[in-house]
Amino acid sequence: MIGAPNGAESESADLLAADAELDPGDAALSFGPGAGGDGAPALIAQTERAPEKPEPAPAEKADPESDEEYDPFEKFNERMFDVNRQLDRFVLKPIAQVYRVIVPEPFEVLIANVFDNAAFVPRAGNSLLQAKWGGAAREIGRFLINSTLGIGGLFDAAKYWGIEKSREDFGQTLGVWGVPPGPYLVLPLMEPMTIRDGIGRGVDAAMSPLTWVGPTWWMSLIMRGAEMINDRALNIELFQGLEESVVDLYSAVRNGYLRRREQMIKE
């Protein structure tokens, strides 16, 4: 899938987690004691009356915004999902395979670290917007350590002090503020999203140094393309064999994405 290998992508196993529980009903039969006129116990035949079925409650109007599988554009999304799979199979993955031959994996990790270090701005900003002061402090600390001791972000030196990066983005910020997710949406060359997350990604892109540091817009586009290829090379086996093991891959990806996003907002 295009764009899949960036954070959400390595969590493919989460996309297949679904449980269904059924509470079994308990049947009980009770007998009452009886006495005849002579004081001897009398056998009393009792017939249990079948419980009356409660009248069905009037159907409540579904709230699509709160439905984690709200997908009114499903037909369109499924087509775009297939387009992205084919683009990944015949375009992005072959390019990433050639890239991996040219660039050894250790250098791919260094390049990914540089991109990740630059992305501290939206992570720190959204931590502040969500009043997660500890997360904002961690992001600033990570940037200072990785930019100095990590030689411009080539190495994730902060992890040796146990300073882990946050996962905040503006889509989560909108969710924390109470903005509903809106419909699920799949677009060409993009990761799955909801309308809320799509708006969030636009804001995060505007906050990212990769957008406004480049001298021209096409330089920023080139850097984002390089980041995509590098990430795909690091996750070259992504979804390997998944299509054979999952009956409905589209639904698995959709449900896993929506549940993961809901959990991230609650954290």
C-alpha positions as CSV (number, residue, x, y, z in Angstrom):
1,M,0.0,0.0,0.0
2,I,1.4,3.4,-0.8
3,G,2.6,5.3,2.1
4,A,1.9,2.4,4.4
5,P,5.5,2.0,5.8
6,N,5.6,5.0,8.1
7,G,4.7,4.3,11.8
8,A,1.4,2.6,11.1
9,E,2.9,0.3,8.7
10,S,4.9,-2.0,10.9
11,E,1.8,-2.7,12.9
12,S,0.1,-4.9,10.3
13,A,-0.6,-7.6,12.9
14,D,-2.9,-5.2,14.7
15,L,-5.1,-4.8,11.7
16,L,-6.3,-8.5,12.0
17,A,-7.3,-8.3,15.7
18,A,-11.1,-8.7,16.0
19,D,-13.1,-10.5,18.8
20,A,-16.7,-11.5,19.1
21,E,-18.3,-12.6,22.4
22,L,-21.5,-14.3,23.0
23,D,-23.0,-14.4,26.5
24,P,-24.8,-17.7,27.0
25,G,-28.2,-17.6,28.7
26,D,-28.8,-19.6,31.8
27,A,-31.9,-21.8,32.0
28,A,-33.2,-22.7,35.5
29,L,-36.1,-24.9,36.6
30,S,-37.5,-24.6,40.1
31,F,-39.8,-27.0,42.0
32,G,-42.1,-26.0,44.9
33,P,-42.8,-28.3,48.0
34,G,-46.4,-29.3,48.6
35,A,-48.4,-31.2,51.4
36,G,-51.5,-33.4,51.1
37,G,-54.3,-33.4,53.6
38,D,-52.6,-36.2,55.5
39,G,-49.4,-34.3,55.9
40,A,-47.6,-36.5,53.4
41,P,-45.8,-34.7,50.7
42,A,-47.9,-34.3,47.6
43,L,-46.6,-34.6,44.1
44,I,-47.3,-31.3,42.3
45,A,-47.1,-31.1,38.6
46,Q,-45.8,-27.7,37.6
47,T,-45.7,-26.3,34.1
48,E,-43.3,-23.5,33.6
49,R,-44.8,-20.7,31.6
50,A,-42.6,-19.6,28.8
51,P,-41.3,-16.1,29.5
52,E,-42.9,-13.5,27.4
53,K,-40.6,-11.9,24.8
54,P,-40.0,-8.3,25.6
55,E,-41.2,-5.9,23.0
56,P,-38.3,-4.8,20.9
57,A,-37.1,-1.3,21.8
58,P,-37.6,1.3,19.0
59,A,-34.5,1.4,16.9
60,E,-32.2,4.2,17.8
61,K,-30.9,6.4,15.1
62,A,-27.3,5.4,14.5
63,D,-24.7,8.0,15.0
64,P,-22.4,7.6,12.1
65,E,-19.8,9.9,13.5
66,S,-19.3,7.6,16.5
67,D,-19.3,4.4,14.5
68,E,-15.7,3.1,14.3
69,E,-16.5,1.5,10.9
70,Y,-18.4,4.5,9.4
71,D,-17.6,4.0,5.7
72,P,-20.1,5.6,3.4
73,F,-17.6,5.7,0.6
74,E,-16.8,2.0,0.8
75,K,-17.2,1.2,-2.9
76,F,-14.9,4.1,-3.9
77,N,-12.5,3.3,-1.1
78,E,-12.2,-0.3,-2.1
79,R,-11.3,0.7,-5.7
80,M,-8.7,3.2,-4.4
81,F,-7.4,0.5,-2.0
82,D,-6.8,-1.8,-5.0
83,V,-5.2,1.0,-7.0
84,N,-2.8,1.6,-4.1
85,R,-2.0,-2.1,-3.8
86,Q,-1.1,-2.3,-7.5
87,L,0.9,0.9,-7.4
88,D,2.9,-0.5,-4.4
89,R,3.3,-3.9,-6.1
90,F,4.4,-2.6,-9.6
91,V,6.0,0.8,-8.8
92,L,7.0,1.6,-5.2
93,K,8.2,-1.9,-4.1
94,P,10.4,-2.5,-7.2
95,I,11.9,1.0,-6.8
96,A,12.5,0.3,-3.1
97,Q,14.1,-3.1,-4.0
98,V,16.6,-1.4,-6.4
99,Y,17.2,1.4,-3.8
100,R,18.0,-1.3,-1.2
101,V,20.7,-2.8,-3.4
102,I,22.3,0.6,-3.8
103,V,21.9,1.8,-0.2
104,P,22.7,-0.7,2.5
105,E,20.2,-1.1,5.3
106,P,22.4,0.6,8.0
107,F,22.5,3.8,5.9
108,E,18.7,3.5,5.3
109,V,18.3,3.6,9.1
110,L,20.5,6.7,9.3
111,I,18.4,8.5,6.6
112,A,15.2,7.5,8.4
113,N,16.6,8.9,11.7
114,V,17.3,12.3,10.0
115,F,13.7,12.5,8.6
116,D,12.3,11.5,12.0
117,N,14.4,14.1,13.8
118,A,13.0,16.8,11.6
119,A,9.5,15.7,12.3
120,F,9.8,16.7,16.0
121,V,8.1,20.0,15.3
122,P,4.5,18.7,14.7
123,R,5.0,16.1,17.4
124,A,6.0,18.7,20.0
125,G,3.4,21.2,18.8
126,N,0.6,18.7,19.0
127,S,1.8,17.6,22.5
128,L,1.4,21.2,23.6
129,L,-2.0,21.5,21.9
130,Q,-3.2,18.4,23.8
131,A,-1.7,19.7,27.1
132,K,0.7,16.8,27.2
133,W,3.6,18.8,28.7
134,G,5.8,15.7,29.3
135,G,5.5,14.7,25.7
136,A,6.5,18.2,24.5
137,A,9.5,18.2,26.8
138,R,10.6,14.8,25.6
139,E,10.4,15.9,22.0
140,I,12.4,19.0,22.6
141,G,15.0,17.0,24.6
142,R,15.2,14.3,21.9
143,F,15.7,17.0,19.2
144,L,18.5,18.7,21.2
145,I,20.3,15.4,22.0
146,N,19.9,13.8,18.5
147,S,20.9,17.0,16.7
148,T,24.2,17.3,18.8
149,L,25.3,13.9,20.1
150,G,23.4,12.2,17.3
151,I,25.3,14.2,14.7
152,G,22.5,16.1,13.1
153,G,19.9,13.4,13.8
154,L,21.8,10.5,12.1
155,F,21.7,8.5,15.3
156,D,18.9,8.2,17.8
157,A,21.1,9.0,20.8
158,A,18.2,10.0,23.0
159,K,16.9,6.4,23.2
160,Y,20.0,5.5,25.2
161,W,18.7,7.8,27.9
162,G,15.2,6.1,27.6
163,I,13.7,9.2,26.0
164,E,11.1,7.8,23.6
165,K,9.4,9.9,21.0
166,S,5.7,10.8,21.3
167,R,3.2,9.8,18.6
168,E,1.0,13.0,18.6
169,D,-0.4,14.5,15.4
170,F,-3.0,17.1,14.6
171,G,-5.6,14.4,13.8
172,Q,-5.3,13.2,17.4
173,T,-5.4,16.8,18.6
174,L,-8.7,17.3,16.8
175,G,-10.0,14.1,18.4
176,V,-8.9,15.3,21.9
177,W,-10.8,18.5,21.2
178,G,-14.0,16.5,20.5
179,V,-14.0,16.7,16.7
180,P,-15.7,13.6,15.3
181,P,-13.6,11.4,12.9
182,G,-16.0,11.6,9.9
183,P,-16.1,9.1,7.1
184,Y,-13.2,6.7,6.4
185,L,-11.4,7.6,3.2
186,V,-8.8,6.0,0.9
187,L,-7.1,8.2,-1.8
188,P,-4.4,7.3,-4.4
189,L,-0.8,7.4,-3.2
190,M,-1.9,8.1,0.4
191,E,-2.4,6.1,3.6
192,P,-5.9,5.4,4.9
193,M,-7.5,8.2,6.8
194,T,-10.6,9.7,8.1
195,I,-11.7,13.2,7.2
196,R,-10.5,14.4,10.5
197,D,-7.1,12.7,10.0
198,G,-6.8,14.1,6.5
199,I,-7.2,17.7,7.8
200,G,-4.7,16.8,10.5
201,R,-2.1,15.6,8.0
202,G,-2.4,18.8,6.1
203,V,-1.7,20.8,9.2
204,D,1.2,18.5,10.2
205,A,2.7,18.9,6.8
206,A,2.5,22.7,7.1
207,M,4.3,22.4,10.4
208,S,7.0,20.1,9.2
209,P,10.4,21.6,8.3
210,L,10.5,19.4,5.3
211,T,7.8,21.6,3.8
212,W,9.1,25.0,4.5
213,V,12.9,24.5,4.7
214,G,13.3,23.6,1.0
215,P,13.9,26.5,-1.4
216,T,11.0,25.4,-3.7
217,W,7.9,23.3,-3.4
218,W,9.3,20.6,-5.7
219,M,12.4,20.2,-3.5
220,S,10.0,19.5,-0.6
221,L,8.2,17.0,-2.8
222,I,11.5,15.3,-3.7
223,M,12.4,15.0,-0.1
224,R,9.0,13.5,0.8
225,G,9.4,11.0,-2.1
226,A,12.9,10.1,-0.9
227,E,11.5,9.5,2.6
228,M,8.7,7.3,1.2
229,I,11.1,5.2,-0.8
230,N,13.5,4.9,2.1
231,D,10.7,3.8,4.5
232,R,9.4,1.3,1.9
233,A,12.9,-0.2,1.6
234,L,13.1,-0.6,5.4
235,N,9.8,-2.4,5.3
236,I,10.3,-4.4,2.1
237,E,8.5,-7.5,3.4
238,L,5.4,-5.5,4.5
239,F,2.2,-7.4,3.8
240,Q,4.2,-10.3,2.6
241,G,1.8,-13.3,2.5
242,L,-0.9,-11.2,4.2
243,E,-3.2,-11.3,1.2
244,E,-3.2,-15.1,1.3
245,S,-4.0,-15.3,5.0
246,V,-6.8,-12.6,5.2
247,V,-10.2,-13.1,3.5
248,D,-11.1,-9.4,3.4
249,L,-7.9,-7.4,3.4
250,Y,-9.7,-4.0,2.9
251,S,-11.9,-4.5,6.0
252,A,-9.0,-5.7,8.0
253,V,-6.9,-2.7,7.2
254,R,-9.8,-0.3,7.8
255,N,-10.9,-1.7,11.1
256,G,-7.4,-2.0,12.4
257,Y,-6.6,1.6,11.4
258,L,-9.8,3.0,13.0
259,R,-9.3,1.1,16.2
260,R,-5.6,2.0,16.5
261,R,-6.4,5.7,15.9
262,E,-9.2,5.6,18.6
263,Q,-6.7,4.0,21.0
264,M,-4.1,6.6,20.3
265,I,-6.5,9.4,21.1
266,K,-7.4,7.9,24.4
267,E,-3.8,7.5,25.5
